[in-house]
Every structure is written in C-alpha cells, then in structure tokens.
C-alpha cells in the first residue's frame, strides 16, 4: 500500500543495513496468510515485534529475509501496518475489511488520510494538512470530501479556533483540548450546563457556609406527608422566587470564626461528582474554573487565603435581591441619552419624560 | 471637579442662599480666582451688591479668600467642598442629634445656616428665645433644605425656650460638640485655599538652612515635614509641637498617668487657641471639662467640622454594610468598635505621606486601635448576641455537635430541591474526613504571615487560654467574624508579651474594598450580572485579550460581546490597542480590555453629580410650575392655616408638589450617599 511506503522504507532500511537485498518475493501465499491469521487471532491493536513473529514458527528457518518479504507484502496489501518502536520495526494487524477500504483509496486520498490518521485525537487543521501533503487546494479538497463521504474522517470544531476546519478519523473521540472540556458540547459552550452546575455548586456552598436557624415553617415542610396540592403549591412558590435567591435569606447567620466546614475545592468536586448531576466526571481544575466564575459573579467569596469558599450573603443581580444605589435607581442612571442631557439642549431635565414617569410613580 | 459638579454646587447655593450669592458664586466657579474689580465686571453687579454678596458668602464659608502680602490684592475663590456639603445638612443634623441630643441638632442646623457663629451669640440667641427671629429671617431667604428644619424647630420652640432657662446646658452641649469634634473653632486658614495655606506655612516655618542635617536633601525633608505639621495644626486646630514639648517636660511618669486618666487633658490642649490667628480669641480660655462648670469663651467662633461628620457618616455606612454582608448582631458589635475609635479618627483620608514613612505593618500603633478589654467593657449586654453564630462556642471544631443544625438544614434543602438528594448519603463520611484533615489547617489559616508574634489566640479553643467568660467570648467571636470577611472590616493584632490583644481598622484598605464593591454593584444593576463577572475578571487578571476573556468567563463570544460593548461605551472598562508590528494593521493588533477602578470611580462620581444636578433642576422647575401657590403658602399669614386661605385646587397642587419635593430630595440624599462613599471615604 502506498501510504505506508514512504514510512516503510526508512525503518526497513535501518533493519537491513547488514543484510543483502532479498532475492525477489517468491514465498507462498499460504505462509503469508497463515502469518496474518495468527496475528489476527491476537487482540486488536497488539503490536508485534520481530521476535514475536519468529516465535510463531511460521517462517521457515526463521529467515530474516523471508520475514521481511512477507511483512512487506502484507503491508503493501494493507493488512499489516509498519511502525517503529525504539528504532526497531514492528507491526500491527489491520482488519481485512479496513484494508479493502484503504485499497480503494486513490493516491491523494491515501496521502491525506495518512496525515489525518497521524493527528489522532487532536485533529488536523486543513491548512496544515495542505502544507504537509503539498497538494493543490482543489485536489486536497476533493480528497477530503470523498473521504468524508466514505465516512472515514469527520470534521470537528476546535473550541479554541472555531473557525478552523479541522479533521480527524471518524471513529475517534475528539480529545479534551479540542472539545474544551465538559462545559462544551460540539465545540459550543453549553451555557445551560454551566448555569445548572453553578446553581448546584452555589447551593452546596451556601448550605455549608452559613447557619440557617431552623424556622417553624420549614420543620412543617419537612414532614413527609403532604397532599398533592400542598406539594404543588410549594413548588409554585419556589418557582416564583426565581433561581439563586431562594436559598439565601436574611435569616442566615454567620458561622463561628472557628468553623472549619467551609467547603474547599476538592470537597466541592467530590460532592458534585457524587451527586450524579452530570454524566461527566468533573476534574478539580474544571470545578476551580466554575467556582472562580461564581466568585466573579459576586456569589461566592474566597476565604482563608483562597483555600475555602463561602457564599456571599446578599447578592445583586437578576436573581438575587436588587441592591440599588442612588444612581442606578434614578432615571438618569439608566437613561440612554444621559450623555446628551444638557440645559437648553434637546434633552434636558425640564422636559425629561423619564423624570415625569418617575415622579408620577 | 468637573462642570457637572460646579453646576451642582451652583444650584445648591442658589437653592439655599438665593440669587445674589449664587450669581457671584457661579462666576467664581466658572472663572476661577478673581479680584473684586474683576468679579464686579463679570457679574455685572454694582460694587455695593458684590461686596454684600461676598460678605454673605464668606460668612457661609462658601468662598475662600487670600490677600497676598506683596501686592496686597485680595483674591476670591469658590469653595466647592463646602458648597457641596450643603446637600448634607439634613444628615449632619441627624447625626448631631443622635450623638449629643436633639438640641445639639438644632444648634448644628443653625450653624449650618450661619456658616460660623460666636459662642456668645449662640448662647444669647437660645437664651433670649431669639431663635424664632433668627430662623425666620434665614428661612425666608432659604429654600428647601432649610424649610424642614425651620419648620421642625418652630414646633419645638416652646420646649427649647424652657430648656434654655439657664445658660449652663447650652455651654455643656457646645462643649460636647467640641469634644466630639463635630464643631471646631474657626481658624484663618479655613478661609484660604490649600495652595495659599501652603504659602503661609512656608513663611512661618524656618528656612531649610536652619535645620541641622547632613545635607541639603535632609534639610529640605525636615522643612517639608515642618510645613506639613503646621498645615495639619491649622487644619485640625491642634498644637502638636507644644504637645510634644509638654510631654517631654513632664517625663515618663506623668505621661503614664495621662494615659491612664484618659484623654481629658490632651483634649484641652487640643483646642487651645493658636496665638492671634484664632479669630475672636486672644488667650487660652476654653477648658471643656474642668470641674462641673462648663465654660466657653463667648468670643470663640465655631463652625461645623465637615471632616468629622464625614467620618461619622462613613461609620454608619460601614455598619450598614456589615449588617448586610454578615449579620445584624455582628454589625452591632462593629458599631461599638467604630464608636470607640471615633475620637482617634479625625479625617476619613489618611495622608499618604504618613503611610509611606511609617509602614503600617511595622508600626500598627499609628492606626487607631482598641483592646479587647476596652470593648468588652463598652458593650454592656451581650445577651442579644447569644445564639447569633452558627456554632455553640465550646471551642474545637466538633463535628458530632455540628451535625445537628446542619442535618436539619440538609433536610430543608432536600425538600426544596429534588436535585440534591443523591449527595446526602455521602455527607457524613465526607464531613468526618474533612474534619480530621482540616484540624491541621487551623493554625496556618488564622495566622497572618505578617504577624510575627504567632497567634495563640486564634486558637479555636479559647477556653484553654482564657478564663471562661461567655460575654467576652461572644464579643471576640463576632470580632473574629469581622476579621475574616474579605472586606477586612477589622484587623486583629494578637496578644504580645507587652500589649494585650487589640483590634485595628485599616481604613485605606477597607475603603478601597468598599469603593470597589460599590462600583461593581453599580455595574451589576446597570449592565447585568455577566458584565460584573467580566469586570471582576479584568480586575483580577489585568489586561486581557478577548479570546482569553471568553474562555475564562465561560460565556459564548456573542453574549460576551453584548456585555463588553455597553460597558465600554459607558466608560466602565477600557480597550487598549497593541500593534504587533509597525504597520498598525487592525488585523495584526492585539486588543486588550482592562478595568481601571480609579477611572471608573471618577466616571460614576461624575454621573452622580450630574444626576443630582438634574434632580435639583427638575425640583426647581416643578416649583416654578405652581409658583403662585407656593409663594402664597409661604406667606407668614398663611403658614399653618393653609386650609383657610387656599382653594381646594391650590391645596391639592401644593400637597402634590410637597410630595414630589420630598421624593426628589430623598433621592438626592441617596445619591449623596454614593458620593460620600466614592469621594469622601
């Protein structure tokens, strides 16, 4: 097979530096097939070195020349794949069906395919692919397209460079560098996922960083017997008090300064993985990112020199209590034409409509 | 200060003191320093009127003046700081009334209207029941801010007159005000601008050659320090050098006694008048607390001390913040700390020169501080504080004890939210685990790396080291809660071999945090939560590329842009272009976003000034709409009998206007809170 040939020559030569050129391929086909069958009986992906192949006792006299001739022919047929390990040649078995597929490829397609295969889970950018294969744009595009049609490769989106056309083998799962970790789905940020995860995390931290003195109504709530109407009412009430705000209350009291239960990064990570909220297991670095986001949102704060997290008691924003100051609650603070507002100008305090509205209120 | 701030000051002066003064004030604002003839030319007023107006403005401390010694020309300048303070009149009165008593509030109200007043005159006015005429005269001239106070004082008139049967309480009250530094004697330097004060100080302080120093640079440095001291002396009315000299003479023994007896004697000297520069006094006459009799020189002239009021307003703000971010009980303890520190804090702004000379870390004694014992004594009753912290105070982190309140809460969480059930099973194990490994953290968490003396006292188990005193322990826990808060409300100075455990407030750091918090709050409510997230990232990470910002903020690029652009447009964040090569091609340029808190602060402050000016304009315009009715209602024969003299329509319009006016002024006061936070703290 052609694609293997450029790579094949180099290690092969290393191997036969001391040997003479084999005198033609005249070995029987059966021997070759036996060798292939023997190898195929091993688990998939097993890599055979020279000694293992000799150990099969298929090659007569354990002749190096013959072995070389057989493997070369097998590689040409696409049934063996030649590789190098520690400077020595070794081989991998390729399934017969796949081999047929490769054999059907044109020269350019095979070339393109070999590079895409080489890039493995990271994928290869079309521009690099072109410069490596040294093919003409149209030729390469044609090759890529036909490979795509044959379902041998697929285009993937790299999170870092969403505009780059990147390809990898169809059977491979893109690596995390490519997908961007658990927060991305198909290369696009999964905002809903981030939101849900942060909601859960926040609530977890709130529960561990403040003391909620027991309220009588809460104890009543927790009694397990509840009619359906009651439950529905409760749910509706909760939905009304949208989002984040619901677990924060004025009644929250601070913990004693000696309290050490403020959750740390590893605790939060362990808890979220134990919660079964997400199918993906979150790594600490990813949870750190999420917790940072919550800190930047002003929902959590780092205490103990950044080691532990604590919820902020009152939160500003859409979901929390609106904390307004003089500026933001006055019409001027939200006025779209505030910059132009001037005495004697087209917009001024005397004729201001927003003021009118505000004063009527 | 900007155009909008000037506009606001002008409006305030106009509103409080009328047209003539405001016209002169406006000209001074927009033209800067002017001599009398130039002022007359610019205002198009007659000489007599300008003189008259200036006299009023000087009396109100609204303009500064300076007569240069070489050409003897007097120049006038607008005092924008005091003009702005007019908007705070109401707050000052409230603070004074809360601190000293209702009567003190009224005196402050009068002092605010009068600018400054002789002690004798004040006493006379109240004694002879002349307050009515003073008030009415001023109220007639005054606008809205004076109206409520003159109204209220009219209601209280009868009582005041009764109170004033003797002069004693008036002196006593004035002494209290002086002691609390809410009023201060007037010094000539208060009428001069900073630059002029510096010129004068340079004249007084000896030339560099006089100082004994090795080289010229040291001489200059010593002189500079001398000038600074002099300026401070004038400003706060202290006599620093004299104090030091006296202390040295007295020797250590007396000094020690002084410290024990408190600050009484020091205070006395604090107000000792400074030679002939003190207006109205000639010799040492003021002795605030000597014996039972309170006595003040009748010729001493008093004014409102704005700096101290700013400190008190800041204290209120901090307590409010502690209430919101921690809890009401903790805020109450904090209020006590701040109150105890009040005498040590003269001004919100600490001079930066000081902090560079003496490192705050190395010499904590320079900052106001208080010991635990003093605080424990100051807080009489801690029964309210019981059960306000999320753990019973028997020391070590005891997980089994902890479980109880927690478990109850866990159940609540389950009921509220189905999603959390799964984790509950693993909780207890987890806690036990974390409990054991976190014991080790205890010491390194509590010890501040800067504090050398270790910290046996952050010991989670105070019982081992201290005698059992629940009162003290409760207070201490609340104080510690304040120290661990990210705002750093309080700084803990552990016990050393010489000094007891103390607490300190690092005001520069605290105010920096508070201002930052306020700015972000403003951004959040104006531009939304993601905008605040982006701003905080920019603050933490510095200048950031759009791509990095996108991945750190976990926002889609489109969403992120929709927040960045409005922020940029509003001037909250900036964009820097860094070309990668000389071509300055936009495609080969890095665009870095950044957030500069100082720039943002100034921008928000400007907007606030402008907004306040808009409100005042609108208030004026609303008043003009029903000018006739308002004038009629303020006629002396109509006041109090509105129902008789005004028709139903007029009455309705008047009431509507009053409501509106109240609303507008209420909002202006809220805006002023923001200004106080961003500018004065």
Interface residues (C-beta under 8 A of the other chain):
Chain A: X159 X160 X180 X183 X188 X189 X191 X194 X200 X203 X204 X207 X210 X211 X212 X213 X214 X218 X219 X221 X222 X234 X238 X246 X247 X252 X253 X254 X255 X256 X257 X258 X259 X260 X261 X264 X267 X270 X271 X274 X275 X276 X277 X289 X290 X292 X293 X295 X296 X297 X298 X301 X302 X303 X304 X305 X307 X312 X313 X314 X316 X317 X318 X319 X322 X323 X324 X325 X326 X327 X328 X329 X330 X332 X333 X334 X338 X341 X343 X348 X349 X350 X352 X355 X359
Chain B: X324 X325 X326 X327 X330 X387 X388 X389 X390 X391 X393 X395 X396 X397 X402 X405 X406 X408 X409 X410 X411 X412 X413 X415 X416 X417 X419 X420 X422 X423 X426 X430 X431 X434 X435 X438 X439 X441 X442 X445 X458 X460 X461 X477 X480 X481 X483 X484 X486 X518 X520 X521 X522 X524 X525 X526 X528 X529 X532 X533 X536 X537 X540 X547 X551 X552 X553 X554 X555 X556 X559 X604 X607 X608 X610 X611 X613 X614 X615 X617 X618 X621 X622 X660 X663 X664 X667 X668 X669 X670 X671 X672 X673 X674
